[in-house]
Amino acid sequence: MKTPVLIPFFLLCSVLSFAQSHFEPGYFIQVSGEKINCLILNKDWKNNPENFEYRLTKNGETLNAGLNDIQEIAIAKILKYVRAEVEIDQSLTNIGNLSATRNPEWKKDTLFLKTLVEGQATLYYYMKDNLTAFFYETADQPLKQLIPD
């Protein structure tokens, strides 16, 4: 009778062991333009990060860097975040908290945007708590939030 109870427990333990964060090869570019190759702690961020942990060597000291220090973060072929100063719509999308105006409520902010697609047009993604936004830029168009009509 105890065997059926233990099976879900062991399955849960095995799933959780695969979900751990670990350091992966990547780089970041400082505001000064200097590129630093390092190991970045991949937390598989749900929300866009404001800071991150990295190591210069595999067993080296764990260091922190943040939005004020970094221009770009990348983990090889997995993800890339770029720092950008943007106008972001702060309008609430929760039906119970909607404002009376239809127009976006802009706020200037500096954020890390996740790069989704790069090319002639680049698509970025931002998520924090209940706020989700997409941004784009082209050679002719500066970085701008996509706003549905």
Secondary structure, 3 states (H helix, E strand, C coil): CHHHHHHHHHHHHHHHHHCCCEEEEEEEEECCCCEEEEEEEECCCCCCCCEEEEECCCCCCCEEEECCCEEEEEECCCEEEEEEEEEEECCCCCHHHCCCCCCCCEEEEEEEEEEEECCCEEEEEEEECCEEEEEEEECCCCCEECCCC
